[in-house]
Amino acid sequence: MYQWDVSGYYLYLPAVFIYHDLGTLRFYPELNKKYNTSGAANMYGMFEEPGGKRNIKYAIGTALFELPFFLVAHVYCLVTHACDADGYTYPYQLAGIFSNIFWVVCGLFFLRSFLKKYFNDNITAFTLLCIAFGTNLYCYTAFAQGMSHPYGFFLFAGVLYYTDIYYRELKKKHAYWLGFLLGMVIITRPVNIVIAVIPLFWEVYSVQSLRERFRFFRRNGKDISIGAIIFFGVSFIQMFYWKYSTGHWIHYTYEGEGFNFLHPHIIDGLFSYQKGWFVYTPIALVCMFGLYALWNDNKKAAPAVVVFFVLMFYVVFSWRGWWYGGGFSARALIETLPVAAFPLAYLSCDIFLGMKNMAIKIAFSVAMSFFITLNLFQTYQYSLGIIHFVYMTKTYYWKVFGKTKITDESKYLMTGEEYFREIDESNK
């Protein structure tokens, strides 16, 4: 499990609790040799700093989510001596898997609690079924654990829930929880701070409502200020690490990588056969069609949701490596699924409860069932290596569509030369 990026997110835990070497990480090459965590790249995702220390490029938040499960595995190994207590044997792997599943389930519970404020049990259950099994969240829960995105899913669901309940009940504890969750967002995957659009502009739908929102902030300034203090307090966890490893409170860790905001690859990110979200996760496209239903049925909430997706698509696909390395579908959008569930629920409600035409209801049910089945099957293909983690092409996709094994279809994949040419072009 702990390989490549996943190993980088996790590395904080063995470094602190087992090897007591968060500064130089000298223990890592030996572990890499033993467990092949990053192939020939002995210091993958780590950078030498002028002070002699090494800095982990991955944000610390994922490790904090994994921490309780890691500690259980570590104590088990120390007490029973059943496995080496080196951070990478089977109990630690199992702990990482359980951590991933646990926080996704918690995210689904948050999402359920939010949706129940607006929809009945049937619509809520149907929407949760679509999100849990009809999207690439399933792949990163069942087959590719350890990335930051499932934890981002939990955080986005929590932000959505606490935003709605805060404006409904006006309890200060909800403002504090929002501050905490947003702090966790920024130290888990900094780019995901775009989700702050939701609490800032929830149910802002006109100039008058915008003015009222500013007045609301002034009236509740104390509670919001404490929430902001909590946000910055959580953010300082990452900043303290940067100060320790680099000598700077603020540090850009993705050396040699970055954004090109003048040339975003939104069309590629959504529709390409290499990693297009709508190609490999068609329910996501249905969610976007649901924005029309959301706009018609809940004009107060719709603007914040629309602005969120516009900004998220723009920022995510402005990353120079817009395909985000190896993976299934557009993994950088997994965390947006709690927000996408909202328009999907409105669309489902309109069709199942608002329409009398039974043929439309049946057609929608069949289509969604097909998309869920397709997602489960394509995730299975991905787990077998039939859907390639990075070299997919349109021709190859249709050659292997519906297949459980391949023969000579690999010749239709993108070549390594084509892939690296794509990298060079994206870096211009």
C-alpha positions in Angstrom: 0.0 0.0 0.0 2.6 2.5 1.0 4.2 3.3 -2.3 5.1 6.4 -4.2 2.8 9.3 -3.3 1.0 7.2 -0.7 4.3 6.6 1.0 5.0 10.3 1.0 1.8 11.2 2.7 2.4 8.6 5.3 6.1 9.1 5.9 5.6 11.6 8.8 4.3 8.8 11.1 7.2 6.3 11.0 9.7 9.3 10.9 8.3 10.7 14.2 7.2 7.6 16.1 9.6 4.9 15.0 12.8 6.3 13.6 12.8 9.7 15.4 14.2 11.3 12.3 11.8 13.8 10.8 14.7 16.1 9.9 17.0 14.1 7.6 14.9 11.0 6.9 18.0 8.9 6.6 16.1 5.7 7.3 14.1 5.9 4.2 16.5 4.4 1.6 16.8 1.2 3.6 13.1 0.8 3.8 12.7 1.6 0.1 15.2 -1.2 -0.6 13.2 -3.6 1.6 9.7 -2.7 0.6 10.1 -1.1 -2.8 8.2 2.0 -1.8 9.5 4.2 -4.6 11.6 2.0 -6.9 15.0 3.5 -7.7 14.0 6.9 -6.3 15.5 6.5 -2.8 14.4 9.9 -1.7 11.1 10.2 -3.7 9.1 13.2 -2.7 11.8 14.6 -0.5 14.1 17.6 -1.1 17.4 18.6 0.3 17.3 21.9 2.2 20.2 24.3 2.7 20.3 23.6 6.4 21.1 19.9 5.8 17.6 18.6 6.5 15.1 17.1 4.0 11.6 18.4 3.4 8.7 16.1 2.6 6.7 17.7 -0.3 3.4 16.2 0.7 1.1 18.0 3.2 0.8 16.6 6.7 -3.0 16.3 7.0 -3.3 12.8 5.5 -0.8 11.5 8.1 -2.9 13.1 10.9 -6.0 11.2 9.7 -4.0 8.0 9.7 -2.4 8.6 13.1 -5.0 6.8 15.3 -4.9 3.7 13.2 -1.1 3.8 12.9 -0.8 3.9 16.7 -3.0 0.9 17.1 -0.9 -1.1 14.6 2.3 0.1 16.2 1.3 -0.9 19.7 0.1 -4.3 18.4 3.5 -4.9 16.8 5.4 -3.8 19.9 3.3 -5.9 22.3 2.9 -9.1 20.3 6.1 -9.1 18.3 4.1 -10.7 15.5 5.6 -8.4 12.9 8.5 -6.0 12.7 7.5 -2.7 14.2 9.1 -0.8 11.3 6.0 1.0 10.0 5.5 -1.0 6.9 4.6 -4.6 7.8 1.1 -6.0 7.4 -0.5 -4.5 10.5 0.5 -1.0 9.4 -0.8 -1.6 5.9 -4.1 -2.8 7.3 -4.2 0.3 9.5 -3.9 2.5 6.4 -6.7 0.6 4.7 -9.0 0.9 7.7 -8.2 4.6 8.1 -9.2 5.3 4.5 -12.5 3.4 4.8 -13.3 4.8 8.2 -13.0 8.5 7.1 -14.9 7.9 3.8 -17.8 6.3 5.8 -17.7 9.3 8.2 -17.9 11.6 5.1 -20.9 9.7 3.8 -22.6 10.1 7.2 -21.9 13.8 7.1 -23.3 13.9 3.6 -26.4 12.0 4.7 -27.0 14.4 7.5 -26.8 17.3 5.2 -29.0 15.9 2.5 -31.6 14.9 5.0 -32.2 18.6 5.7 -33.6 18.9 2.1 -34.7 15.5 0.9 -36.6 12.4 2.1 -35.0 9.1 3.0 -35.4 7.6 -0.5 -33.8 10.5 -2.4 -31.0 10.7 0.2 -30.3 6.9 0.0 -30.3 7.0 -3.8 -27.9 9.9 -3.9 -25.5 8.3 -1.4 -25.6 5.0 -3.4 -24.6 6.9 -6.6 -21.8 8.8 -4.9 -20.4 5.8 -3.0 -20.5 3.2 -5.8 -20.9 5.2 -9.0 -17.9 7.5 -8.8 -14.1 7.2 -8.5 -14.5 7.6 -4.7 -15.1 3.8 -4.8 -11.8 3.1 -6.5 -9.9 5.2 -3.9 -11.6 3.5 -1.0 -11.6 -0.1 -2.2 -8.4 -0.4 -4.3 -6.2 2.6 -4.1 -6.1 3.7 -0.5 -3.8 6.2 1.2 -4.1 9.2 -1.1 -5.3 12.6 0.2 -8.5 12.7 -1.8 -10.8 10.4 0.3 -9.8 12.4 3.4 -10.7 15.5 1.3 -14.1 13.9 0.6 -14.7 13.7 4.4 -13.6 17.3 4.9 -15.7 18.7 2.1 -18.7 16.8 3.4 -18.1 18.2 6.9 -17.7 21.7 5.6 -21.0 21.4 3.7 -22.8 20.0 6.8 -21.5 22.6 9.2 -22.0 25.5 6.8 -25.7 24.6 6.4 -26.3 24.0 10.1 -24.4 27.1 11.2 -26.6 29.4 9.1 -29.7 27.5 10.2 -29.0 27.4 14.0 -26.4 30.2 14.4 -24.6 28.3 17.1 -21.0 29.4 17.7 -19.7 25.8 18.1 -20.6 25.2 14.4 -18.4 28.2 13.4 -15.6 26.7 15.4 -16.0 23.3 13.7 -15.9 25.1 10.4 -12.7 26.8 11.3 -11.2 23.4 12.3 -12.3 21.6 9.2 -11.1 24.4 6.9 -7.7 24.3 8.7 -7.6 20.5 8.1 -8.5 21.1 4.4 -5.5 23.4 3.9 -3.0 21.0 5.6 -4.4 18.0 3.8 -4.4 19.4 0.2 -3.9 23.2 0.1 -5.6 23.7 -3.3 -8.8 22.4 -1.8 -9.2 25.7 0.1 -11.5 26.6 -2.8 -14.2 24.9 -0.6 -14.2 28.1 1.5 -16.5 29.5 -1.2 -19.3 27.4 0.3 -19.3 28.8 3.9 -18.5 32.4 2.7 -21.3 32.6 0.1 -23.8 30.0 1.1 -27.3 31.3 0.1 -25.9 34.5 -1.2 -27.9 34.9 -4.4 -28.4 38.7 -4.9 -26.7 42.0 -4.1 -29.0 42.4 -1.2 -28.2 39.0 0.2 -24.5 39.8 -0.2 -24.9 42.9 1.8 -26.8 41.0 4.4 -24.0 38.4 4.6 -21.4 41.2 5.4 -23.8 42.5 8.1 -24.1 38.9 9.4 -20.3 38.7 9.6 -20.1 41.9 11.6 -22.9 40.8 14.0 -21.2 37.5 14.6 -17.7 38.8 14.4 -16.6 37.2 17.7 -17.6 33.7 16.8 -16.2 34.0 13.3 -12.9 35.4 14.7 -12.6 32.5 17.0 -13.3 30.1 14.1 -10.6 31.9 12.1 -8.1 31.6 15.0 -8.8 27.8 15.1 -8.3 27.7 11.3 -4.9 29.4 11.6 -4.0 27.2 14.6 -4.5 24.1 12.6 -2.7 25.6 9.6 0.3 26.2 11.9 0.8 22.4 12.2 2.1 22.4 8.6 3.9 25.7 9.0 5.8 24.5 12.1 7.0 21.5 10.1 8.1 23.8 7.3 10.0 26.0 9.8 11.6 22.9 11.3 12.7 21.4 7.9 13.4 24.5 5.8 13.8 27.4 8.2 10.8 29.2 6.6 7.3 29.5 7.9 5.9 29.4 4.3 7.5 27.0 1.8 6.5 25.8 -1.6 7.2 22.1 -1.5 6.4 21.0 -5.1 9.7 22.0 -6.6 9.7 21.9 -10.4 5.9 21.6 -10.5 3.2 24.3 -10.5 0.2 25.9 -12.1 -0.3 27.6 -15.5 -3.4 29.7 -14.9 -3.3 31.1 -18.4 -3.7 27.7 -20.1 -6.0 25.5 -18.0 -6.8 22.0 -19.4 -10.5 22.0 -18.3 -11.7 20.2 -21.5 -8.9 17.6 -21.2 -9.5 17.1 -17.5 -13.3 16.5 -18.0 -13.6 14.8 -21.4 -10.2 13.2 -22.4 -9.8 9.5 -22.5 -6.6 9.8 -20.6 -8.2 10.8 -17.3 -11.4 12.7 -18.1 -13.8 12.8 -15.1 -16.9 12.6 -17.2 -15.5 9.7 -19.3 -14.6 7.5 -16.4 -17.1 8.8 -13.9 -20.2 9.6 -16.0 -22.3 10.1 -12.9 -20.3 13.3 -12.3 -21.7 14.6 -15.6 -25.2 13.8 -14.4 -24.4 15.8 -11.3 -23.5 18.8 -13.4 -26.8 18.5 -15.3 -28.4 18.6 -11.9 -27.2 22.1 -11.5 -30.1 23.2 -13.6 -32.5 21.5 -11.2 -30.7 23.0 -8.3 -31.0 26.5 -9.8 -34.7 26.1 -10.4 -35.5 24.6 -7.0 -33.1 26.3 -4.7 -32.0 29.6 -6.1 -30.5 30.7 -2.8 -27.9 27.8 -2.6 -27.3 27.4 -6.4 -24.9 30.4 -6.9 -22.3 29.2 -4.3 -22.3 25.7 -5.7 -21.9 26.9 -9.3 -19.1 29.3 -8.4 -17.4 26.5 -6.4 -17.3 24.2 -9.4 -16.2 26.8 -11.8 -13.3 27.7 -9.5 -12.5 24.1 -8.7 -12.3 23.0 -12.3 -10.2 26.1 -13.2 -7.7 25.6 -10.4 -7.4 21.8 -10.5 -6.9 21.7 -14.3 -4.5 24.6 -14.3 -2.0 22.3 -12.7 0.7 21.7 -15.4 0.4 17.9 -15.0 -3.4 18.2 -15.3 -3.8 14.3 -15.4 -2.2 14.1 -11.9 0.1 11.2 -12.6 -1.1 7.7 -12.1 -4.6 7.0 -11.1 -8.2 6.3 -12.2 -10.4 9.1 -13.6 -9.8 12.7 -12.3 -8.8 11.8 -8.8 -8.2 15.5 -7.9 -12.0 16.0 -8.0 -13.0 13.2 -5.6 -13.3 15.7 -2.8 -15.9 17.7 -4.7 -18.4 14.8 -4.7 -20.2 15.9 -1.5 -21.0 19.2 -3.2 -21.9 17.4 -6.5 -24.3 15.2 -4.6 -26.5 18.3 -3.9 -27.5 19.0 -7.5 -27.7 15.2 -8.2 -30.3 14.9 -5.3 -32.3 17.8 -6.7 -32.3 16.2 -10.2 -33.4 12.9 -8.7 -36.1 14.5 -6.7 -37.5 16.3 -9.8 -37.5 13.1 -11.8 -38.8 10.6 -9.2 -41.2 12.9 -7.3 -41.9 15.8 -9.7 -42.6 13.9 -12.9 -45.7 11.8 -13.7 -44.1 10.2 -16.8 -43.1 6.7 -15.7 -41.0 6.2 -18.8 -38.7 9.0 -17.8 -38.4 7.6 -14.3 -37.5 4.2 -15.6 -35.0 5.5 -18.1 -33.3 7.6 -15.4 -33.1 4.6 -13.1 -31.7 2.4 -15.8 -29.1 5.0 -16.8 -27.9 5.5 -13.2 -27.8 1.7 -12.6 -25.7 1.4 -15.8 -23.3 4.1 -14.7 -22.9 2.5 -11.2 -22.3 -0.8 -12.8 -19.8 0.7 -15.3 -17.9 2.4 -12.5 -17.6 -0.8 -10.5 -16.5 -2.7 -13.6 -14.0 -0.2 -14.8 -12.6 0.1 -11.3 -12.1 -3.7 -11.4 -10.4 -3.3 -14.8 -8.2 -0.6 -13.3 -7.3 -3.0 -10.4 -6.2 -5.6 -13.0 -4.2 -3.1 -15.0 -6.5 -3.3 -18.0 -7.3 0.4 -17.6 -3.8 1.8 -17.5 -2.9 4.2 -14.7 -1.6 6.9 -17.1 -1.3 5.9 -20.8 -4.9 5.6 -21.8 -6.1 6.6 -25.3 -9.5 6.7 -26.9 -8.7 3.8 -29.2 -7.4 1.6 -26.4 -10.4 2.5 -24.2 -12.9 1.1 -26.7 -10.7 -1.9 -27.5 -10.8 -3.0 -23.9 -14.3 -1.8 -23.1 -16.1 -4.6 -21.2 -13.1 -6.9 -21.2 -11.5 -8.8 -18.2 -8.3 -9.5 -19.9 -6.2 -8.1 -22.8 -4.1 -9.7 -25.5 -2.5 -7.3 -28.1 -4.5 -4.2 -27.2 -1.6 -2.6 -25.4 -0.2 -1.4 -28.7 -3.0 1.2 -28.7 -1.8 2.8 -25.4 0.0 6.1 -25.4 3.8 5.5 -25.7 6.3 6.6 -23.1 7.7 9.1 -25.7 4.2 10.6 -26.3 3.6 10.8 -22.5 6.9 12.6 -21.9 6.2 14.9 -24.8 2.9 15.8 -23.1 4.8 16.6 -19.9 7.2 18.8 -21.8 4.4 20.7 -23.5 2.5 21.2 -20.3 5.6 22.7 -18.7 6.0 25.4 -21.4 
